[in-house]
Amino acid sequence: MANDWREKLTLRQGDITQARVDAIVNAANNDLILGGGVAGAIRTKGGPSIQCECDKLGPVAIGEAAITGGGNLPAPYVIHAASMRLGGSTTAESLRAAMRNSLLRAEENKIRTIAFPAIGTGIAGFPMDECARIMLEEIHGHLSGATTVEQVEIVLFDSAALVTFERVLATTPGLAACVMPIASDKI
């Protein structure tokens, strides 16, 4: 059925560092330096082992993704989606590539459950509407095919971001065909 992918998708407001999934995604720079925003929260809550692993893997190409352990986080893995250069901005192309490569890293590591933030919308300044459209298109494309990924959460920092993702999902042709689960943060 064409809309089965929507049953595997949850949008919610919450703290991605507390997500109980196999992997959370970090909105990363290509040097894999855990600075502010989502990356800073991952560094603070996950402990120094994540940055140590990043130091061995980085830098990576913009649009690429790397995987590390989750340190002290509930999620055993962190996938670092490098949508920007350190101090730079996210573009539509780099976001799309980082999403695709994050889902490929998940597939390669047999990740079944994964949580994404709104990549590039914080420090990198990417527009929330466009972020939602690109992320949802890439998730749709991945979940519509054969995959080990069984559940995708998009965990959004505030209610405005959640409302934007819900609206984009409901109004974008090809994505808006059925009702999808929306959950609150009950972790």
Stockholm file with secondary structure:
# STOCKHOLM 1.0

chainA/1-187         MANDWREKLTLRQGDITQARVDAIVNAANNDLILGGGVAGAIRTKGGPSIQCECDKLGPVAIGEAAITGGGNLPAPYVIHAASMRLGGSTTAESLRAAMRNSLLRAEENKIRTIAFPAIGTGIAGFPMDECARIMLEEIHGHLSGATTVEQVEIVLFDSAALVTFERVLATTPGLAACVMPIASDKI
#=GR chainA/1-187 SS CTTGGGGGEEEEESCGGGCCSSEEEEEEETTCCCCSHHHHHHHHHHCHHHHHHHHHHCCCCTTCEEEEECTTSSSSEEEEEEEECTTCCCCHHHHHHHHHHHHHHHHHTTCCEEEECCTTSSTTCCCHHHHHHHHHHHHHHHHTSSCSCCEEEEEESSHHHHHHHHHHHHHSTTTCSSCCCEECCCC
#=GC SS_cons         CTTGGGGGEEEEESCGGGCCSSEEEEEEETTCCCCSHHHHHHHHHHCHHHHHHHHHHCCCCTTCEEEEECTTSSSSEEEEEEEECTTCCCCHHHHHHHHHHHHHHHHHTTCCEEEECCTTSSTTCCCHHHHHHHHHHHHHHHHTSSCSCCEEEEEESSHHHHHHHHHHHHHSTTTCSSCCCEECCCC
//
